[in-house]
Amino acid sequence: CSKCPFFPPHCYVYLCLYIKKENYPQIFAFFFNSFLFNFLLKAIGVSNQRETTVVWDKLTGEPLYNAVAAPVSPGPSDPAAVVPSGSSVPAAGTCSVWLDLRTQSTVESLSKRIPGNNNFVKSKTGLPLSTYFSAVKLRWLLDNVRKVQKAVEEDRALFGTIDSWLIWSLTGGASGGVHCTDVTNASRTMLFNIHSLEWDKELCEFFEIPMKILPNVRSSSEIYGLMKAGALEGVPISGCLGDQSAALVGQMCFQDGQAKNTYGTGCFLLCNTGRKCVFSEHGLLTTVAYKLGRDKPVYYALEVSTFQSV
């Protein structure tokens, strides 16, 4: 929004890099300057783009690679952005975003050594081996960024999608932040078994991802932790859904067969398949729709995505 003093138009530096403790007062003063609103606010939920990948240092709270993001077809006024030195956003930070195709060679290399048959990944995750999902972005970082490699070797690295980064940062960061994600975001990493609802050891071995850096997987509706600073200190963070699942829930598609379609950078259609994990023979993705409580059942969806919508 052009009225926002923090994030100007055409800025592809991602918000996760601005969420630092010293910036909390400005951010929350801008968005929550009404006493009545603060009085009525009982909980916070997080919704996020699902596949964008961050690796950070759990001791310092700093991400471990320069923030690089680009639209699908950058024009002269929309260049790929690298955080400049001297910026209010820390220069040391990473977001490997969903549109990023730098992992194409990683996918080609992995596809040559899939064990058994080509359904090894899809049968566990509902997803094809693709540049789109988090596992190959993380693999690329581990292969190409020495800071990330060194942090993993020294047991300082944490991995997460944007929800994990936000929840960890807002619940204390390096001073005891909660490292977690929900089932909907986990299901888009290509490391999560959508049947057992756990990180899959065989998948982690295939992608050579150390399981110790992965967040704890929680339901989409429970208290993950409390805000530790700013105007909302003490308010519980009690909801987490990937953006497309959040849209499905927001449109109240709770019945088997109900679907939503949303348009933005991409076009995403999700159809609730209930408690049944349905695999498509026509190229659709199988994903976790939501799990609204620790002891509640998981619901699944079929998804079709178009990367650019007009």
TORKOL-912726 format. One record per residue (C-alpha): x, y, z. Coordinates in Angstrom, 3 decimals, decimal comma. Layout:
BEGIN
(site (X Y Z))
...
***
This chain:
BEGIN
(site (0,000 0,000 0,000))
(site (1,395 3,432 -0,940))
(site (0,171 4,835 2,413))
(site (2,214 2,371 4,438))
(site (5,442 3,959 5,765))
(site (7,193 0,606 6,142))
(site (6,735 -1,315 2,889))
(site (6,679 0,892 -0,238))
(site (5,173 -0,253 -3,559))
(site (7,289 -2,610 -5,709))
(site (9,340 -3,619 -2,686))
(site (10,091 -7,339 -2,977))
(site (12,058 -7,461 0,258))
(site (9,982 -9,790 2,366))
(site (8,321 -8,772 5,590))
(site (9,886 -11,529 7,661))
(site (13,157 -9,602 7,559))
(site (11,539 -6,544 9,094))
(site (10,122 -8,433 12,058))
(site (12,822 -7,610 14,573))
(site (12,287 -6,783 18,208))
(site (13,424 -3,164 17,837))
(site (10,791 -2,596 15,134))
(site (7,795 -3,965 17,093))
(site (6,676 -0,605 18,552))
(site (6,548 1,094 15,124))
(site (4,790 -1,809 13,424))
(site (2,124 -2,246 16,075))
(site (1,648 1,483 16,626))
(site (0,831 1,730 12,921))
(site (-1,525 -1,242 12,690))
(site (-3,047 -1,274 16,202))
(site (-3,318 2,325 17,382))
(site (-6,887 2,010 18,636))
(site (-7,289 1,364 22,373))
(site (-10,681 -0,245 21,755))
(site (-9,197 -2,594 19,151))
(site (-6,429 -3,630 21,535))
(site (-8,949 -4,155 24,308))
(site (-11,086 -6,419 22,138))
(site (-8,204 -8,358 20,597))
(site (-8,020 -11,783 22,249))
(site (-5,756 -13,787 19,938))
(site (-3,602 -13,591 16,824))
(site (-3,522 -15,906 13,817))
(site (-0,852 -16,295 11,159))
(site (-1,532 -16,922 7,482))
(site (1,312 -17,038 5,004))
(site (2,547 -18,023 1,568))
(site (3,294 -21,686 2,118))
(site (6,522 -22,644 0,338))
(site (8,804 -19,633 0,958))
(site (11,858 -20,892 2,842))
(site (13,910 -19,265 5,595))
(site (16,993 -20,530 7,457))
(site (18,142 -18,562 10,475))
(site (20,579 -18,625 13,377))
(site (18,799 -19,660 16,589))
(site (21,425 -17,977 18,772))
(site (21,370 -14,528 17,155))
(site (17,943 -14,561 15,513))
(site (19,454 -13,446 12,215))
(site (18,577 -15,171 8,920))
(site (21,593 -16,599 7,125))
(site (21,374 -15,445 3,521))
(site (20,678 -12,259 1,576))
(site (17,015 -11,600 0,890))
(site (16,471 -12,194 -2,815))
(site (13,015 -12,119 -4,383))
(site (11,724 -11,572 -7,880))
(site (8,357 -11,554 -9,619))
(site (7,817 -14,085 -12,413))
(site (8,505 -11,580 -15,175))
(site (10,278 -8,534 -13,698))
(site (9,893 -5,316 -15,639))
(site (12,102 -2,221 -15,501))
(site (10,243 -0,891 -12,464))
(site (10,077 -4,299 -10,758))
(site (13,656 -5,533 -10,467))
(site (14,785 -8,426 -8,382))
(site (15,600 -6,935 -5,013))
(site (18,555 -7,536 -2,773))
(site (18,461 -5,817 0,604))
(site (21,002 -2,964 0,474))
(site (23,499 -2,387 3,241))
(site (22,402 0,405 5,535))
(site (18,748 -0,520 5,070))
(site (16,433 -0,725 8,075))
(site (15,974 -4,341 6,995))
(site (18,965 -6,499 8,017))
(site (21,193 -7,318 5,056))
(site (21,825 -10,837 6,340))
(site (18,581 -12,606 5,660))
(site (17,033 -15,156 3,342))
(site (13,753 -15,857 1,675))
(site (13,775 -18,433 -1,096))
(site (10,311 -17,706 -2,419))
(site (7,713 -19,833 -4,147))
(site (8,298 -18,321 -7,602))
(site (12,054 -18,841 -7,413))
(site (13,427 -21,162 -10,105))
(site (17,081 -21,226 -9,007))
(site (16,492 -24,806 -7,809))
(site (15,849 -26,251 -11,276))
(site (19,249 -27,951 -11,417))
(site (18,677 -29,328 -7,902))
(site (15,401 -30,903 -9,037))
(site (17,050 -32,395 -12,120))
(site (19,796 -33,927 -9,981))
(site (17,330 -35,335 -7,431))
(site (15,049 -36,781 -10,105))
(site (17,892 -39,012 -11,306))
(site (18,143 -40,780 -7,961))
(site (14,549 -41,198 -6,798))
(site (14,447 -44,597 -5,058))
(site (12,053 -47,263 -6,275))
(site (9,640 -45,537 -8,619))
(site (8,632 -41,972 -9,420))
(site (5,810 -42,141 -6,867))
(site (8,263 -42,194 -3,937))
(site (7,746 -38,496 -3,174))
(site (4,140 -38,100 -4,309))
(site (2,810 -41,162 -2,469))
(site (4,014 -39,730 0,844))
(site (3,464 -36,008 0,272))
(site (0,819 -35,659 -2,432))
(site (3,298 -33,485 -4,326))
(site (5,478 -33,961 -7,406))
(site (9,218 -33,328 -7,251))
(site (9,289 -29,645 -8,243))
(site (11,086 -26,326 -7,736))
(site (7,848 -25,070 -6,168))
(site (8,162 -26,775 -2,792))
(site (10,378 -26,032 0,209))
(site (12,601 -29,124 0,347))
(site (14,504 -28,270 -2,835))
(site (14,859 -24,617 -1,792))
(site (16,362 -25,794 1,498))
(site (18,584 -28,271 -0,342))
(site (19,816 -25,417 -2,573))
(site (20,689 -23,296 0,467))
(site (22,575 -26,190 2,051))
(site (24,497 -26,778 -1,173))
(site (25,318 -23,173 -2,019))
(site (25,450 -20,975 1,084))
(site (28,426 -21,486 3,380))
(site (26,785 -19,583 6,260))
(site (23,909 -22,045 6,201))
(site (26,239 -25,036 5,992))
(site (28,328 -23,782 8,906))
(site (25,270 -23,051 11,082))
(site (23,964 -26,582 10,495))
(site (27,366 -28,060 11,362))
(site (27,464 -26,008 14,566))
(site (23,836 -26,828 15,479))
(site (22,781 -23,175 15,190))
(site (20,438 -23,425 12,188))
(site (16,652 -23,497 12,184))
(site (14,498 -23,971 9,098))
(site (10,962 -22,807 8,581))
(site (8,395 -21,471 6,222))
(site (7,276 -17,903 6,886))
(site (4,790 -18,927 9,578))
(site (7,590 -20,614 11,542))
(site (9,813 -17,560 11,239))
(site (7,045 -15,209 12,379))
(site (5,892 -17,334 15,310))
(site (9,487 -17,922 16,477))
(site (10,277 -14,197 16,215))
(site (7,079 -12,985 17,870))
(site (7,257 -15,458 20,772))
(site (10,749 -14,428 21,830))
(site (13,136 -15,321 19,014))
(site (16,595 -16,149 20,326))
(site (15,240 -15,737 23,859))
(site (13,022 -18,799 23,853))
(site (10,955 -18,412 20,704))
(site (8,644 -21,290 19,755))
(site (9,877 -23,174 16,676))
(site (6,769 -24,683 15,120))
(site (4,604 -24,878 12,040))
(site (1,139 -26,232 11,317))
(site (0,105 -29,234 9,241))
(site (-0,951 -27,159 6,218))
(site (2,421 -25,469 5,858))
(site (4,331 -28,646 6,679))
(site (2,440 -30,452 3,928))
(site (4,000 -28,113 1,350))
(site (7,625 -28,788 2,229))
(site (7,899 -32,192 0,478))
(site (9,352 -33,525 3,756))
(site (6,055 -34,193 5,544))
(site (4,123 -37,445 5,386))
(site (0,489 -36,435 4,942))
(site (-0,728 -39,857 6,131))
(site (1,173 -40,105 9,419))
(site (1,248 -36,287 9,892))
(site (4,955 -36,410 10,769))
(site (8,251 -35,440 9,196))
(site (9,228 -38,411 7,066))
(site (12,652 -39,899 7,793))
(site (13,005 -41,446 4,332))
(site (12,181 -38,169 2,620))
(site (14,636 -36,261 4,813))
(site (17,319 -38,819 3,950))
(site (16,511 -38,536 0,232))
(site (16,800 -34,729 0,291))
(site (19,671 -34,949 2,814))
(site (17,930 -32,602 5,220))
(site (18,921 -32,851 8,903))
(site (15,710 -33,383 10,856))
(site (17,040 -31,418 13,839))
(site (16,502 -28,119 11,984))
(site (12,808 -28,776 11,260))
(site (10,030 -27,121 13,301))
(site (7,591 -29,019 15,490))
(site (4,353 -29,715 13,632))
(site (1,162 -28,578 15,368))
(site (-2,509 -28,339 14,464))
(site (-3,907 -25,251 12,732))
(site (-5,794 -24,102 15,838))
(site (-4,124 -24,125 19,252))
(site (-2,065 -21,754 21,359))
(site (1,539 -21,865 20,127))
(site (2,871 -19,142 22,410))
(site (2,404 -15,553 23,575))
(site (3,534 -12,281 22,011))
(site (6,676 -11,209 23,860))
(site (6,926 -7,507 23,002))
(site (5,121 -4,465 21,668))
(site (1,544 -3,304 22,050))
(site (0,285 -6,892 21,848))
(site (2,566 -8,371 24,493))
(site (0,874 -11,313 26,200))
(site (-1,680 -11,923 23,456))
(site (-1,698 -15,607 22,420))
(site (-0,858 -16,700 18,888))
(site (-3,494 -19,375 18,466))
(site (-4,024 -19,988 14,767))
(site (-1,832 -20,869 11,813))
(site (-2,856 -21,768 8,257))
(site (-1,129 -21,609 4,906))
(site (-2,757 -18,952 2,729))
(site (-4,773 -21,258 0,470))
(site (-6,023 -23,345 3,377))
(site (-6,929 -20,113 5,156))
(site (-8,973 -19,087 2,119))
(site (-10,734 -22,468 2,121))
(site (-11,608 -22,035 5,806))
(site (-12,500 -18,377 5,302))
(site (-14,988 -19,306 2,581))
(site (-16,434 -21,915 4,992))
(site (-15,707 -24,842 2,698))
(site (-16,007 -27,383 5,494))
(site (-17,974 -30,035 3,616))
(site (-16,618 -32,736 1,356))
(site (-16,840 -31,422 -2,230))
(site (-16,962 -27,714 -1,374))
(site (-14,295 -25,647 -3,159))
(site (-12,877 -22,134 -3,336))
(site (-11,002 -20,302 -6,070))
(site (-8,801 -17,297 -5,319))
(site (-6,843 -14,939 -7,575))
(site (-3,632 -13,059 -6,875))
(site (-0,145 -13,571 -8,226))
(site (-1,444 -17,058 -8,977))
(site (-4,853 -18,702 -9,242))
(site (-5,541 -21,459 -6,704))
(site (-8,492 -23,829 -6,589))
(site (-8,870 -26,059 -3,519))
(site (-11,580 -28,675 -3,094))
(site (-12,249 -30,181 0,323))
(site (-12,106 -34,000 0,119))
(site (-12,996 -34,499 3,770))
(site (-11,007 -36,959 5,867))
(site (-10,125 -38,938 2,754))
(site (-6,692 -38,405 1,182))
(site (-7,553 -38,414 -2,546))
(site (-4,864 -38,785 -5,212))
(site (-5,574 -37,328 -8,638))
(site (-4,814 -39,041 -11,950))
(site (-4,978 -35,698 -13,741))
(site (-2,144 -33,701 -12,223))
(site (-3,881 -32,162 -9,207))
(site (-2,020 -31,925 -5,915))
(site (-3,108 -33,640 -2,714))
(site (-2,620 -31,446 0,325))
(site (-3,680 -30,974 3,941))
(site (-6,646 -28,608 4,125))
(site (-6,712 -28,010 7,896))
(site (-6,684 -29,591 11,342))
(site (-8,642 -27,349 13,686))
(site (-7,334 -28,497 17,062))
(site (-4,837 -30,906 18,610))
(site (-7,382 -33,675 19,008))
(site (-9,420 -32,856 15,920))
(site (-9,277 -34,870 12,677))
(site (-7,248 -33,763 9,687))
(site (-9,047 -32,765 6,492))
(site (-7,537 -32,983 3,022))
(site (-7,964 -31,152 -0,272))
(site (-7,220 -31,456 -3,950))
(site (-5,473 -28,400 -5,378))
(site (-4,740 -26,985 -8,793))
(site (-2,478 -23,948 -9,162))
(site (-1,755 -21,506 -11,978))
(site (1,389 -19,478 -11,359))
(site (0,104 -16,273 -12,962))
(site (-3,494 -15,107 -13,047))
(site (-4,790 -12,090 -14,956))
***
